[in-house]
């Protein structure tokens, strides 16, 4: 596991970024899944807005 992936906040941000990209592409179901994963790893106000 890389250093950035061992930090829950950073791992959460990776899923949040992926979710944002998927949402922009119109892939809503996959985006929702990634938002949920992000929130489960490390809940943030930013992820809760989507």
N, C-alpha and C positions, 0 to 999 in steps of 0.2 A: 504494500500500500504506500503510495507516495505521501509526502508530508502534507500537501494540500487536502488530500482525501482523508487524512486522519483527523482533520479539524471538522467537527460537525457543521459549523457555520459555513465554511468554504464548500463542503460537500453539498449542503443545502442550496447554496448559490449556484452551483453547477446545474442542479435540477431546475432551479428557477429560471436560469438563462435559457435552458433547453425548452422549458415550457413556454416562455415568451416567444421564442423563435417558432415553435409549433403553432402557437395561437395566430401569429402573423400569417403563417402559411395556410391557415384555415383548418388545421388538423386539431380540432377542438377536443375530441375524446382523449387523444394522446397527450395533449397539453394539460388537460385536467388531471390525468394520472401523474404527470410530472410535478404539477403544483402540489398535489397531495403528498407525494414522496418528499418533496422539499419541506413541506410543513411538518411531516412526521419526523424528519431528521432534526430540524431546528426551526421551530415556528418563528416567523418574522412578520412584522406589520406589512412589509412590502408584498410578501406572498399572500397574505390574507386579503389584499385588495383585489385579487383576480378571482 
